[in-house]
Amino acid sequence: MGRADVVVTALAVYPVKSLVGVSVQDAVVEAQGLRGDRRWAVVDEEGTKVTAREEHGLLGLRAEPLPEGAIRLTGPGAEPLTVEVPSRATPVPVRFSGQDEARPAGSDANAWLSARVGRPLRLVWQDDDTVRPIRPEMGGRTGDRNSLSDAAPLHVTSEASLRRLGDWLLETAAERGEEPGDPVEHDRFRPNVVVAGGEAFAEDSWSSVRIGDVPFRRTMVCDRCVMTTIDRNDLRTRKEPIRTLARHRKWDGATWFGIRLTPVLPLAPGATIRAGDPVVAV
């Protein structure tokens, strides 16, 4: 059995994929992840997903969850916009792995996003009845459900692992005669759950995890992309932390940090995780 001296220190939900999310003290767990997390996404006119990998400006916008699944969009110099769940809208074609349609938000949301980013964009919502599987090569099993996240419903990072990465970043800067950059924080990795306690990268070996009273299964260690290199202050791409992570955490042609989880179904009614919950892994 794992040790119970690991605890949750932070929780976050990201209502719209690639937009800034919000910190929360507790979150209801549903089959496809935390309630209100990544159930909305941005697509282009053809329905292809658009993320901050291509449009860094999305990371300058914020989506706040409201009751009944609605969201509030905010951004610099823009009037906030409340977007209701388009539960009666006719689904439109989208291009997500495992999901080929979603319900579109109204034209006001599309205009708001398009004006902020500078190209025609649309906002779509994954309804409650949509069953988007987790791909088998990503650790999915029959019955698993995913939100509009890349690979699994829940993403976890560790304070111990981030400290180790910080030490490596300082070593890299010293070796190259560079000034150390600002410390890399958890928000570069967009986790839903941050944990403290235990050894650095101990999470790599977890297979089953109980957060509070809610059971989860690890699907895979999380492969990292260019989004981690986008500076949240000026939205410009830097070399770190991927450059340094690749020296220490590269295998199978990818760079790794954090883990992905999926809830073990069926969930108890009202299943909830909270800041301060113990984390027991096996």
N, C-alpha and C positions, 0 to 999 in steps of 0.2 A: 504493500500500500504506500501511497505517497504521504508526504508530511503535510500537516495542516497549518504550518507557519507561513504559508503564502497567502496573501490577502489581496483583494481588489482595492486599488487606490484611486482609480478613475474610470468613468464610463462616458461614452459619447455615442450619439446617433448622428447619422448623415442622411437626412431625408432625401436629398437629391444627389445621385452619384456624381462625384467630382466637385461639388460645392462644399464650402465650409459647413460643418455641422455645429452641434451644441453639446456642451457637457451636461450630464444629468446625474442625479443621485441614485436613481433606480430606473429599471426598464423591464417591461413585460416581455417575456420570451415567447415568440410564436414559432411555428414550424419553419418559416423562412427567415428567422433571425429576430433581432430586437424590434419591437413594435415601432413603426415609423422610420426604420432604417433602410435607405436605398430602395425604396419602393417607387421613386421617381427617377427619371433619367432624361438627359438631353440627347436629341437625335437631330440629324440634318434633314433636308427635304426628302431624301430617299429612305429615311428610317434607319440609317446607320448610326450607331451610338457615337457620340462626341464626348470626349473626356478631356481632362486637363493635360493629358499627354500631348494632345494636339492644340488645345486652346487653353494656355496657361491662365487666361483671364477668368476662367471659371473658378479658380481658387481665390479670387478676390470677391466672390459673391457668397452670400450666406443663405441657408435655408433653415428656418426654425419650424419645428413641429407644432401644430395646433390640434385642438380636439377633432376627433372623427377623421383623422388622416389628412386634414388640410395642412397647408404650409404657408409660411410668410417668407417672401424673397426680399432680401435687402442687399444694397451695394452702394459704394461711394457715389454720392451725387445723384442717387436715384430715389424716387418715392417708393416706399415699401409697397409690395403687392401681395395680397392674400389670394391664394389659389385653392379653390375647393376641389375635393375629390371628384373627378369626372365619371362617376359611377354609371351614368346613363349614356355616356358618349359611345358612339360606334367605334369599335377597335380599328386601329390602322396598322398596316404592316410595319414591322421593325426588324432589325437585324441583330439579334442577340443570340448567342449560342443557347439552344434549348428553348427559345421563345421567339415566335414569329409575328406576334401582334401585341399591342398594348392600347390602353385608352388615352386619347389625346386631351390635354388641357385646352383651355380656350385661347382665342387669338390674342387676348391681352397678355397672357403669360409668354406666348411666343414672341410678341413684339418687345416685351420687357427684356427677355434674354438676348434677342437679336440685337437690340440697341446697345446692350452692355458689351457684347462680344464683338460686334461688328460684322456679322454674317447671318444669313437666315438660319434660325434654329427653331426647334419645337420641343415642348416639354410633354413627356408621356408618363403614364402611371401604370404600374402592375397591379391588377385587381386581386382581390382575395381568393378568387377561384382559380387563378393561374397557377399551374404546377410546373415550375421550371426546375428540372433535375440538376443535380451536381454531376458533372461529367465523371465517368469512372476513372479516367486518367488523373483526375483531381481528387481522388479519394471518395467519390460518391458511391452510394449504394442504393438499391431499389427502395423507393419511398422517401428519400431525401428531397428536400425542397430548398430552392435558393431564391433570394431576392434578386435585384438587378446588380448585385455585386459581382466581381470578376469570377470568383471561384467557389466561395462558401459563405454562409450567412454571418459568421462571427470572426473577427480578427483580434488577436491577442498579442500584446507586446509586454516585455518585462523590463522593469527598472534596472535590474542587475545586468541584463544584456545591453541596455542602452549605455550604462556606465562603461562597460567594457568597450563598446564602440567608441565612446568619447575618448578613452585612453588611446585607442588605435589611431583616431583622427589626430590627436596631439603628436603621436609618434611619427605619423606620415608627414605632418607639417614640419616637424623638426628635421627629419631626414632630408626633406626637399628645400630646406631653408626658407619656408613660407611662413607668413604670419598665420597663426591659428584663426580659423573662422569662428563665427558665432557657434555656440554649442548646438548640436542637433537635438531637437526635442522630439517627443513622441508624435507630435502632430505631423511630422514629415511622413510618418508611416500610416496615419489615419486609422488607428486601432479603435475598436469598440470597447475593449477592456484592457486596462493596464494593471499589471500585478507587481507586487513587491515581495521579496523574500526568496530564498533559495539561491542557487548558483547561476551565473550567467549561462544562458542558452540551455538550461535544464529543460525548458519547454520543448526543445526539439524531440525529446524522447517520450513525451507524454502520449498516451494512446487514448485514455479516457479521463475526463475531467469533470469534477463536480464543483460548480460555483454556487455557494450557498446550498440550496436544496435542489438545484437544477442540473441534470446530467447532460454532458456533451461528449461528442466523439471528435478526436482530431482527424481532420481529413488530410492535411499535409502541412509541411513547413512552407512559409510564404515566400514566394519568389518576388524580387523587388524590381521595379522598373524606373523609368526616368522621372516619374512623379516625385520620387524622394529627393531628387536633385533640384527641385524648383524652390527657390528662396521665397518664403511666405511674405517677406517684407516688400520686395520689388518684383516678384514673380518672374525673375530671370533664372535661367538654368546655370547651375554650378557643376563642378566635378564631384563634389562630395554629397552624400556619404558613399555613393556607389563605388567610387575609385578605391576607397579603403576597404569597404566590405568585400570587394572582389579579391583582395589580397588574402583575406582570412576566411571568407564564407562563400566560396565559389565551388560548386560542383554541378555535374550534369548540365553544364553550359549556362547556368543561371546563378544569381546572387541571392542569398537567403537571409531573412530576418523576420522573426515573429512566426506565429502559427495560425492556421485557420481551423475553426471548429464548426460543427453542426449540432443542433439539439438532438438528443436521443428521444425518439417518438415512441408512444404518445406522451405529450407533456401533461402535467397536472394542471387543472384549471387555474388560471391566474398566476402561473409560474413567473417568478420575478427574480432578477438579480439586483444587488445593491452594492454601492460603495461600502467597503469594510467587510464584505462577505469573505469567509475563508474559501480557499481554492485547494482542493485535494485532487491530486493527479496520480494515475497509476500507469 
